[in-house]
Amino acid sequence: MYIWRTVDESNPKCFLKERRKMKRIIVLVLALTTLLCVAVPAFAAERSSGIIVDGKSTRAMAVAEEGTVMVPMKAVAKALGYKISYNASERAYHLENGKRACDIFLNSSVYAVYSVGCIDMAAPADLGSKPLLISGTVHVPVKLFQALLGNGDKAVKIEGECLYINTMSHGDDREPDVKPGQYTIRVDGKKLKEKGYMKEGTVMVPLKSVARALGYRVSYSSSAKRYQLKGKLNVCSVEFGSSIYTMRSTNAIGMSAPTDLGSEPMRLNKVTYVPAELFRMLLGYAEGAVTISDKRIDIEK
């Protein structure tokens, strides 16, 4: 520590020597201050909330950083039944529960979420925030768990001082508060028995009847809660709880195109409905592939 002392200003050499010494100390202090500000990013939590998973309290706390809600990755993942592994060379975490999986890279705001066994159909999403190390714990955007659970805004809810994460709303037995029958459906000019309906601005059509009328083979995995449509030109994966639909060409192995159509598949009167836009996508967005009028949906190959 530098001790200030009186300098004999009548002695020019002594006075200049002391001034140079003081200047060096000030520059050093400023340099150290700047280094500390750069090396340790400032983090100020706007608010914190206790986390409750499926009605059970956890010791974990969510924090808000620059408008993004961040949650402790390990605590929440374990509470949701995910196994966690870490690859030191890639600086990446892997979460998996037997059905869904996710890859988290510590230096990236892009997170890859996919169904187990379908890594080539992964849908990387930029969630706007990289993982953060807060008090020695890795935090990730809560939106990551919305993507893993596949039920969007239904998965996460903030009330008062608590953040609720709910897996119970995930499944294929939910029925929307609407009634079918608003739209008649014709595929290549032939009228189908089932009818379409409007859900929150999205026109929904019966998956099986439309797909089969277009020549697709339809299969279902009850364990993965996923349909697969297989046609001559492409294959499509339709997963309950997710608004992302993945299509790949039958001729270009490994090339897939995940597309968010804004609405997940829904069950109504034991019939699965999907956005009509799914079939526009499968038909290559050809002009006239899907035409929607006030009371009618026409789908043409």
C-alpha positions as CSV (number, residue, x, y, z in Angstrom):
1,M,0.0,0.0,0.0
2,Y,1.3,3.4,-0.8
3,I,1.6,5.8,2.2
4,W,1.0,9.4,1.4
5,R,3.7,11.7,2.8
6,T,4.5,15.3,2.5
7,V,6.9,16.1,-0.3
8,D,9.4,18.9,-0.3
9,E,8.2,20.9,-3.3
10,S,11.2,23.1,-3.1
11,N,13.3,20.2,-4.3
12,P,12.3,19.7,-8.0
13,K,13.9,16.3,-8.4
14,C,12.3,14.9,-5.3
15,F,8.9,16.3,-6.2
16,L,9.0,15.0,-9.8
17,K,10.1,11.6,-8.5
18,E,7.1,11.3,-6.1
19,R,4.7,12.5,-8.8
20,R,5.9,9.8,-11.2
21,K,5.6,7.1,-8.5
22,M,2.0,8.2,-7.7
23,K,1.1,8.2,-11.4
24,R,2.3,4.6,-11.8
25,I,0.2,3.5,-8.8
26,I,-2.9,5.2,-10.2
27,V,-2.4,3.6,-13.6
28,L,-1.9,0.2,-12.0
29,V,-5.1,0.5,-9.9
30,L,-7.2,1.6,-12.9
31,A,-5.8,-1.4,-14.9
32,L,-6.7,-3.9,-12.2
33,T,-10.2,-2.4,-11.9
34,T,-10.7,-2.8,-15.7
35,L,-9.4,-6.3,-15.7
36,L,-11.8,-7.4,-12.9
37,C,-14.7,-5.9,-14.7
38,V,-13.9,-7.8,-17.9
39,A,-13.0,-11.1,-16.3
40,V,-16.1,-11.4,-14.1
41,P,-19.3,-10.5,-15.9
42,A,-21.8,-8.6,-13.8
43,F,-24.9,-10.6,-12.9
44,A,-27.8,-8.9,-11.2
45,A,-30.9,-11.1,-10.7
46,E,-34.0,-9.1,-11.4
47,R,-36.1,-11.6,-9.4
48,S,-35.8,-15.1,-7.9
49,S,-38.5,-17.7,-7.6
50,G,-38.7,-21.1,-6.0
51,I,-39.2,-24.0,-8.4
52,I,-42.0,-26.5,-8.1
53,V,-42.0,-29.6,-10.4
54,D,-45.3,-31.5,-10.7
55,G,-46.5,-30.1,-7.4
56,K,-43.3,-31.0,-5.5
57,S,-41.1,-28.3,-4.0
58,T,-37.4,-28.3,-4.9
59,R,-34.5,-26.4,-3.2
60,A,-33.7,-24.9,-6.6
61,M,-34.3,-21.2,-7.4
62,A,-35.0,-19.6,-10.7
63,V,-33.5,-16.2,-11.5
64,A,-34.2,-13.6,-14.2
65,E,-31.2,-12.2,-16.1
66,E,-31.8,-9.5,-18.7
67,G,-35.4,-10.6,-19.1
68,T,-34.6,-14.3,-19.5
69,V,-35.7,-16.8,-16.8
70,M,-32.7,-19.1,-15.9
71,V,-33.0,-22.3,-13.9
72,P,-30.4,-24.6,-12.4
73,M,-29.9,-27.2,-15.1
74,K,-29.0,-30.2,-12.9
75,A,-31.6,-29.7,-10.2
76,V,-34.5,-29.3,-12.7
77,A,-33.3,-32.0,-15.1
78,K,-33.1,-34.6,-12.2
79,A,-36.5,-33.6,-10.9
80,L,-37.9,-34.3,-14.3
81,G,-36.2,-37.7,-14.5
82,Y,-33.4,-36.9,-16.9
83,K,-29.9,-38.5,-16.6
84,I,-27.1,-36.1,-17.0
85,S,-23.6,-36.7,-18.6
86,Y,-20.8,-34.3,-19.4
87,N,-18.2,-34.3,-22.2
88,A,-15.2,-32.3,-21.0
89,S,-13.5,-32.1,-24.4
90,E,-16.6,-30.6,-26.1
91,R,-17.7,-28.7,-22.9
92,A,-21.2,-30.0,-23.4
93,Y,-23.9,-31.6,-21.2
94,H,-26.3,-34.3,-22.4
95,L,-29.7,-34.8,-20.9
96,E,-31.8,-37.9,-21.6
97,N,-34.8,-39.7,-20.1
98,G,-35.2,-42.6,-22.6
99,K,-37.6,-40.7,-24.8
100,R,-36.3,-37.1,-25.1
101,A,-32.7,-35.8,-25.2
102,C,-30.9,-32.5,-25.3
103,D,-27.3,-31.3,-26.0
104,I,-26.1,-28.2,-24.1
105,F,-22.9,-26.5,-25.1
106,L,-21.5,-24.1,-22.5
107,N,-20.4,-21.5,-25.1
108,S,-23.5,-21.5,-27.2
109,S,-27.1,-20.2,-26.9
110,V,-28.2,-22.9,-29.4
111,Y,-29.7,-26.0,-27.8
112,A,-30.5,-29.2,-29.7
113,V,-33.6,-31.1,-28.5
114,Y,-34.6,-34.3,-30.1
115,S,-36.3,-37.7,-29.6
116,V,-34.0,-40.5,-28.6
117,G,-33.0,-42.5,-31.6
118,C,-33.7,-39.6,-33.9
119,I,-30.7,-37.4,-33.5
120,D,-30.6,-36.7,-37.2
121,M,-34.0,-35.1,-36.7
122,A,-32.8,-32.7,-34.0
123,A,-34.2,-29.2,-34.1
124,P,-31.5,-26.8,-32.8
125,A,-33.1,-23.7,-31.3
126,D,-31.4,-20.4,-30.3
127,L,-32.9,-19.6,-26.9
128,G,-31.1,-16.2,-26.8
129,S,-29.0,-17.0,-23.7
130,K,-25.9,-19.2,-23.2
131,P,-25.7,-21.3,-20.0
132,L,-24.6,-19.2,-17.1
133,L,-22.5,-20.2,-14.1
134,I,-24.2,-18.6,-11.1
135,S,-22.9,-19.4,-7.6
136,G,-21.1,-22.4,-9.0
137,T,-24.2,-23.8,-10.6
138,V,-24.9,-24.0,-14.3
139,H,-28.2,-22.3,-15.2
140,V,-30.0,-22.6,-18.6
141,P,-33.1,-20.8,-20.0
142,V,-36.3,-22.3,-18.7
143,K,-37.5,-22.4,-22.3
144,L,-35.1,-25.4,-22.8
145,F,-37.4,-27.5,-20.5
146,Q,-40.5,-26.2,-22.4
147,A,-38.9,-27.6,-25.5
148,L,-38.0,-30.9,-23.9
149,L,-41.5,-31.3,-22.5
150,G,-43.0,-30.3,-25.8
151,N,-46.0,-28.5,-24.3
152,G,-44.9,-25.0,-24.7
153,D,-46.4,-22.4,-22.4
154,K,-48.4,-25.2,-20.6
155,A,-45.1,-26.5,-19.2
156,V,-44.0,-23.4,-17.3
157,K,-46.1,-21.0,-15.2
158,I,-44.9,-18.2,-12.8
159,E,-47.3,-17.3,-10.0
160,G,-46.2,-15.0,-7.2
161,E,-42.8,-16.1,-6.0
162,C,-43.0,-19.6,-7.5
163,L,-42.1,-21.1,-10.9
164,Y,-44.2,-24.2,-11.7
165,I,-42.9,-26.8,-14.2
166,N,-45.6,-29.3,-15.1
167,T,-45.1,-32.5,-17.1
168,M,-48.7,-33.7,-16.5
169,S,-50.1,-31.7,-19.4
170,H,-47.8,-33.6,-21.8
171,G,-49.6,-36.5,-23.5
172,D,-51.8,-37.5,-26.3
173,D,-55.1,-37.7,-24.5
174,R,-55.8,-34.0,-24.3
175,E,-58.9,-32.6,-26.0
176,P,-59.1,-28.9,-27.0
177,D,-62.1,-26.8,-26.1
178,V,-63.5,-26.9,-29.6
179,K,-65.8,-29.0,-31.7
180,P,-65.0,-30.4,-35.2
181,G,-67.2,-29.9,-38.1
182,Q,-66.3,-26.4,-39.3
183,Y,-64.7,-27.5,-42.5
184,T,-65.4,-30.3,-45.0
185,I,-62.3,-31.8,-46.4
186,R,-61.6,-33.0,-50.0
187,V,-58.5,-34.9,-51.0
188,D,-58.0,-35.0,-54.8
189,G,-61.7,-34.3,-55.1
190,K,-62.9,-37.0,-52.8
191,K,-64.8,-36.0,-49.7
192,L,-63.6,-37.4,-46.3
193,K,-65.9,-38.4,-43.5
194,E,-64.0,-36.4,-40.8
195,K,-64.1,-32.7,-40.8
196,G,-61.6,-30.0,-39.9
197,Y,-61.7,-27.3,-37.3
198,M,-60.1,-24.0,-36.3
199,K,-57.9,-23.9,-33.2
200,E,-56.6,-20.6,-32.1
201,G,-56.3,-19.4,-35.7
202,T,-54.8,-22.6,-37.1
203,V,-56.9,-24.9,-39.3
204,M,-56.5,-28.5,-38.1
205,V,-57.2,-31.7,-40.1
206,P,-57.4,-35.4,-39.2
207,L,-53.9,-36.9,-39.6
208,K,-54.6,-40.5,-40.5
209,S,-57.5,-40.0,-43.0
210,V,-55.7,-37.2,-44.9
211,A,-52.3,-38.9,-44.9
212,R,-53.7,-42.2,-46.2
213,A,-55.8,-40.4,-48.8
214,L,-52.5,-38.9,-50.1
215,G,-50.8,-42.4,-50.2
216,Y,-48.8,-42.2,-47.0
217,R,-48.3,-45.2,-44.7
218,V,-49.1,-44.2,-41.1
219,S,-47.4,-45.9,-38.1
220,Y,-47.5,-45.0,-34.4
221,S,-45.0,-45.6,-31.5
222,S,-46.9,-45.5,-28.2
223,S,-43.6,-45.4,-26.2
224,A,-42.4,-42.3,-28.0
225,K,-45.9,-40.9,-28.6
226,R,-45.0,-40.3,-32.2
227,Y,-46.5,-40.9,-35.6
228,Q,-44.5,-41.5,-38.7
229,L,-45.9,-40.8,-42.2
230,K,-44.0,-42.5,-45.0
231,G,-44.5,-41.6,-48.6
232,K,-42.7,-42.2,-51.9
233,L,-40.8,-38.9,-51.7
234,N,-40.6,-38.1,-48.0
235,V,-41.0,-39.2,-44.4
236,C,-42.4,-37.1,-41.7
237,S,-42.3,-37.4,-37.9
238,V,-45.3,-36.1,-35.9
239,E,-44.8,-36.0,-32.1
240,F,-47.4,-35.3,-29.5
241,G,-46.6,-32.4,-27.3
242,S,-44.5,-30.7,-30.0
243,S,-45.3,-28.1,-32.6
244,I,-42.2,-29.0,-34.5
245,Y,-42.7,-31.4,-37.5
246,T,-39.7,-33.0,-39.1
247,M,-39.6,-34.0,-42.7
248,R,-36.8,-35.8,-44.6
249,S,-36.4,-36.9,-48.1
250,T,-36.4,-40.7,-48.8
251,N,-33.7,-40.1,-51.3
252,A,-31.4,-37.8,-49.2
253,I,-30.6,-39.8,-46.1
254,G,-29.7,-37.7,-43.1
255,M,-31.1,-34.5,-44.5
256,S,-34.1,-33.3,-42.4
257,A,-36.1,-30.1,-42.1
258,P,-37.6,-29.5,-38.7
259,T,-40.4,-26.9,-39.0
260,D,-42.4,-25.2,-36.3
261,L,-46.0,-25.0,-37.5
262,G,-47.2,-23.3,-34.3
263,S,-49.7,-25.9,-33.2
264,E,-49.0,-29.4,-31.7
265,P,-51.1,-32.5,-32.6
266,M,-54.3,-32.7,-30.7
267,R,-56.7,-35.5,-29.8
268,L,-60.4,-34.9,-30.3
269,N,-63.0,-37.7,-30.1
270,K,-60.2,-40.3,-30.4
271,V,-59.0,-38.7,-33.7
272,T,-55.6,-37.0,-34.0
273,Y,-55.6,-33.6,-35.7
274,V,-52.6,-31.7,-37.1
275,P,-52.2,-28.3,-38.8
276,A,-53.3,-28.4,-42.5
277,E,-50.0,-26.7,-43.2
278,L,-48.3,-30.0,-42.5
279,F,-49.6,-31.4,-45.8
280,R,-48.7,-28.2,-47.7
281,M,-45.2,-28.9,-46.4
282,L,-45.3,-32.6,-47.4
283,L,-46.5,-31.6,-50.9
284,G,-43.6,-29.3,-51.4
285,Y,-45.5,-26.1,-51.0
286,A,-46.8,-26.5,-54.5
287,E,-49.3,-24.0,-55.6
288,G,-52.8,-25.2,-54.9
289,A,-51.6,-28.0,-52.7
290,V,-53.9,-26.8,-49.8
291,T,-56.7,-24.4,-50.4
292,I,-58.8,-23.2,-47.5
293,S,-62.1,-21.4,-47.9
294,D,-64.8,-20.4,-45.4
295,K,-66.2,-24.0,-45.0
296,R,-64.0,-26.2,-47.1
297,I,-60.4,-27.5,-47.3
298,D,-59.1,-28.9,-50.6
299,I,-55.9,-30.8,-50.7
300,E,-54.4,-31.8,-54.0
301,K,-51.3,-33.9,-54.9
